Amino acid sequence: MAEGRPEPVERLVEELAKLPGVGRRTAERLADHLVRAPKGEAMGLALAIRDVKKSVGPCSACGNFSETDPCAICADGRRDRARICVVSSVKDLLAIERAGVWRGLYHVLDGRVAPLEGVGPDDLRLGALAERVKAGGVAEVVLATDSDAEGDMTAMHAARVLKDAGVRITRLSRGLPSGSSVEFASPATLGEAMEGRKDV
């Protein structure tokens, strides 16, 4: 326990520091804010966390976060079921959906190959992707990973597991600058990248 800090506050700091991108100092500031915040505001956060853990989970088909299984995108009969867009994260899926440039289905890998962080291809949902494609009905798989070294490596491994599947494999192209992130690309940029996708 930090000197003079009550044990529940120290525990809160330790839990907040486990969040991605939150270091010890930021966790201390957040804990200080929560201690000083009106009780209703702090409890609102606690209830939101409880509710999301109780009612939201990954779609068994694509991996998107959803309150239903399958998710609304997978259940939508108007989507083009012959095309699957492979993304690293749900954030990337949401960015493409906001851009309105894709009417097919998705497959979320839950990460990207990052050897320096100890993440290899076996840690991603590549096997589930291969199974989906093997089940039939898929004509094209679009690899919409970031255009940096890790995104390129992830796309290469995805293409490798699909190489004998007999489907067209494409990758986002022009419009997505090298080293950029799908999540932060503008709708116009994503639209151009989706339109200009090329065979892998």
ABEGO torsion letter per residue (X at the ends): XBBGBBAAAAAAAAAAAABBGBBAAAAAAAAAAAAABBAAAAAAAAAAAAAAAAABBBBAAAGBBBABOBBAAAABAABBAABBBBBABAAAAAAAAAAGABABBBBBAGEBBBAAAGBBAAABAAAAAAAAAAAEGBABBBBBBBBBAAAAAAAAAAAAAAAAAGBBBBBBBBGBBBGBBAAABBAAAAAAAAAABBBX
